Amino acid sequence: QLDTLEQEEQERLEVTACPVERRTHMVSHQHGMTVTKTLREGEAETQQWSLSYSRAELRGVLPEGASLLLLRVLACQRAVPPGLVFPAIDTEGHLCTSSY
């Protein structure tokens, strides 16, 4: 069984005169996981918020890092099982589903 203990993701978009920087930090703890999102748009003040999820809510969750690994395995096998769906965390830090 593999579990995500901690994950850091950073994204920076500079296509406009107002660059956008997003950071996501996920850390596992005894009762579940905390997802902290940070957003900065141009010169505006940085916004930050955190969401916590229980282990039950996260059962089977596929974070971004694990998703990339899964995509590589599926590419090597050249097959995607039908109906492959996992719980995931969206760009705002909320639970959603990811289908392949």
Order of alpha helices (4+ residues) and beta strands (2+ residues): beta-beta-beta-beta-alpha-beta-beta
